[in-house]
Amino acid sequence: MEGSFEEVSSKAQTVIRAKVLDYVPVGDAQPQNLPPVAMSVEVLEQVKGKVEAKQIVLWGDNGMQCRPYLDQFLVGTEWLFAKGLQTSIAL
């Protein structure tokens, strides 16, 4: 989905407020000199929809997708995330 957060979140199945806990290594697919492609977050609030887990992994861009690069989400910061079904997995 593209557009402002308001546009994207109105169409998203889930909107959460979450705190970035750490970047998740993805084995050999994650060279040290490249931005992280997965991060672990703590679900602080469920704004829309339902997330059963208190921690989930969110995936970012690997250079070939239209997702944000995760290095802009610093560890310890809080964000609102609008999510579809296939972009997170429960820990």
Number of C-alpha atoms within 10 A of each C-alpha: 14 8 8 8 12 10 11 16 20 12 13 17 14 18 22 21 17 22 21 21 18 17 21 15 14 12 7 7 11 15 11 9 6 11 17 23 22 22 23 22 24 18 21 15 15 16 13 16 11 12 15 9 11 13 19 21 20 21 21 19 15 18 12 6 9 11 14 14 17 18 15 9 16 15 15 12 11 17 16 17 19 21 20 14 9 8 12 15 13 12 10
